[in-house]
Amino acid sequence: QAQLVESGGGLVQSGGSLRLSCTASEFALNYHAIAWFRQAPGKEREFVACITGSPATTKLADSVRGRFAISRDNRKKTIYLQMNTLKPEDTARYYCATQNMCAEYAPFLSWGQGTQVTVGT
């Protein structure tokens, strides 16, 4: 069973930075890709980024490209989402999830409990 645990969320001022971490089980890491998506209250789930295994390839949503970066440390079984120049519209609960392909429209197969990111004005 794929297990994923997100951490690193919090409250930050507009323009600030946060780094989210996703610790994944070996089973989860065997999927083709690990993705981050977010969901704000009353809004639909939104793809943020995904990363494949080695050699790692990445994709980022247009809304975060140039501000966010996704990376992975296979030794630590952890996937990171570095978020810079945060905006109030980035406020959401962030989840990491498994995918069978690294793509914005690929289904999210399993995910963790999420971590809340709140960006103040």
C-alpha positions in Angstrom: 0.0 0.0 0.0 1.3 3.4 -0.9 1.8 5.6 2.1 2.7 9.3 1.9 3.1 11.8 4.8 3.3 15.5 4.1 4.9 18.1 6.4 6.3 21.6 6.3 3.2 23.7 5.9 2.5 26.8 8.0 1.6 30.5 7.9 3.8 32.7 5.9 3.6 36.3 4.7 3.2 37.1 1.0 6.5 36.9 -0.8 7.9 34.4 1.7 9.0 30.8 1.2 8.2 27.4 2.5 9.5 23.9 1.8 7.1 21.0 2.0 8.3 17.4 2.4 6.6 14.2 1.5 7.9 11.0 3.0 6.9 8.1 0.9 6.8 4.3 1.4 8.9 2.1 -0.9 5.6 1.0 -2.5 4.7 4.6 -3.3 8.1 5.3 -4.7 7.7 2.4 -7.2 5.0 4.4 -9.0 6.1 6.2 -12.1 5.7 9.6 -10.5 5.0 11.5 -7.3 3.0 14.7 -7.6 1.9 17.6 -5.4 -1.6 18.9 -5.7 -3.5 21.5 -3.6 -7.1 22.2 -2.7 -8.5 25.3 -1.2 -12.0 25.4 0.5 -14.7 25.5 -2.1 -12.3 25.0 -5.0 -11.4 22.0 -7.2 -8.2 20.1 -6.7 -5.3 21.7 -8.6 -2.2 20.0 -9.9 1.0 21.7 -8.8 4.0 19.6 -9.8 5.2 16.1 -10.4 8.5 14.3 -10.6 9.5 10.9 -12.0 12.2 8.5 -10.8 15.8 8.6 -11.9 16.6 10.2 -14.1 14.1 12.6 -12.6 11.9 14.7 -14.9 9.6 17.3 -13.6 6.5 19.2 -14.6 5.1 22.3 -13.0 1.7 24.0 -13.3 1.7 27.3 -15.1 0.5 29.1 -12.0 3.6 28.1 -10.0 6.3 27.9 -12.7 9.3 30.1 -11.8 8.3 30.2 -8.1 8.0 26.5 -7.1 10.4 23.6 -7.6 10.0 19.9 -7.0 12.8 17.5 -6.2 13.4 14.2 -4.6 16.0 12.5 -2.4 15.7 8.8 -3.0 18.0 7.9 -0.1 15.7 9.7 2.3 12.5 8.6 0.4 11.4 12.1 0.4 9.9 14.4 -2.2 10.2 18.2 -1.7 8.2 21.2 -2.9 10.2 24.4 -2.6 7.8 27.3 -2.7 9.1 30.8 -3.2 7.5 34.2 -3.7 4.3 32.9 -2.2 1.0 34.7 -2.9 -2.3 34.7 -1.0 -3.8 32.6 -3.8 -1.3 29.8 -3.0 -3.3 29.3 0.3 -4.5 25.7 0.2 -4.0 22.3 1.7 -1.2 20.6 -0.2 -1.0 16.9 -0.8 1.5 14.5 -2.3 0.2 11.7 -4.4 1.2 8.8 -6.7 0.7 8.9 -10.4 1.1 6.4 -13.2 2.5 9.2 -15.4 3.9 12.6 -14.6 1.3 14.8 -16.1 -1.1 17.6 -15.1 -4.1 15.5 -16.0 -3.0 12.1 -14.9 -5.1 10.8 -12.0 -3.9 10.9 -8.5 -4.0 7.4 -7.2 -3.3 7.7 -3.5 -2.3 10.6 -1.2 -1.6 11.5 2.3 -3.4 13.7 4.8 -2.0 16.9 3.5 -0.3 19.9 5.0 -1.9 23.4 5.3 -0.2 26.4 3.7 -1.6 29.8 4.5 -0.2 32.9 2.9 -1.1 36.2 4.6 -1.2 39.6 2.8 
